[in-house]
Every structure is written in structure tokens, then in C-alpha cells.
Amino acid sequence: MIRSNLIVLMRRRRLKVAELARIAGVNRSTVTALANNRATRVELATLERICIVLDCQLADLLEIVPDDVSRASAAPCEGAI
């Protein structure tokens, strides 16, 4: 799964979704979907604009997390009492 770190980057710069969307010139719903890890398709140009505003690299914004890791954190440990 691909996880977005957008919310962390926005907090560091004290930006709200609407502010980032306005400054970057992108759709507010896209920023919201990215911030909430619900985005399924995002244009590269949109990601580029967001990275420029946040002064970050694409790897700072998005990261690949193995599906097993995300499921394991939600599942109870085997052998736990």
C-alpha cells in the first residue's frame, strides 16, 4: 500500500487543507483524499505542485508500506495472553 505523509508535512508548516490547495492551485478534495490516505489516483502534476509548496521530495510525501505490515499492526499477536 502507498501511504501519504501529507498530514505530517502540513502540520510542520501549519497549513490547513484549504490553504495548501489554494497555494498549490489544486483541488481541495484531492488534498483531503491524500491527507486521509484515501486517494486512489492523483496526477503527477498535482503531486509536483504540492511538493513544491511544501518544499519536499515525492519520497517525503508518499511511501510504500508492505500490506503485511499494515495488517499486522491491526491484528492481535499470536500467542498473546
Buried (B, 14 or more C-beta within 10 A) or exposed (E): EEEBBBEEBBEEEEBEBEBBBBBBEBEEEBBBBBBEEEBEEBEEEBBEBBBEBBEBEEEBBBEEEEEEEEEEEEEEEEEEE
